[in-house]
Amino acid sequence: MPPFPDSRNVLSPNCSRCPELVSCRNRISWGTGPLNADVMVVGEAPGYGDPDAEQWQGGNWTGMAYTTRYSGGKIRSLFAELGYEPYFTNAVKCFPEGEDGSNREPRKSELDNCFAHLRAEIEQVNPDVVVPTGKHATKALFDFESIRLDGFLDCVLSPVECERLGVMSLPLLHPSYDNIWIGRLGYDRAEYVTAIGDELAKLR
């Protein structure tokens, strides 16, 4: 497993645009990774995690993106296998707590409120390609570009030019669900990883 990230790119230390998220977050989970990365990976939102875990505690506790034990470990291991050291961030930087204390889907207003942070990260890092993982992260990019997302699976591994952001995007499955959906795309895991690598190589 790749090493646990030890830094974060703080953009707005006391952001309070979403009062409901402010009330349930432990920390704002800012992006992690090289500020000159060729690839930027965008997740949905930070996980709750385990404050007593030795590593991969979850972004709500670490204040860093994609650090949950399950999805964080999977997506970081995937890109290490591909030979990339991406910049990791989320479409929503604060943990969205559901009624049972676990994650819920970010609301449109929360995605809209947080998009200025994501846009600032894209401008700062200036990656060759942005890789949104899952429907909500992809929709955040596409909404800004006024691109209609009819069916998420149809756009996975299909490069899309984001003209307003000045970057190419390559949507991928969310790592928490890739074991369910990879087969429906017609791949096994090895083929899926190879396909990601092939598409990234074309976009760099």
Secondary structure, DSSP 8 states (H G I E B T S, - for coil): --------B-S-TT--S-HHHHHH-SS--BBBS-TT-SEEEEES------TT-SS-B-HHHHSBSS-BTTHHHHHHHHHHHHT---EEEESS-S--B-TTSSB----HHHHHHHHHHHHHHHHHH--SEEEEBSHHHHHHHHHHTT---S-HHHHTT--EEETTTTEEE--B--TTTHHHHTGGGT--HHHHHHHHHHHHHHH-
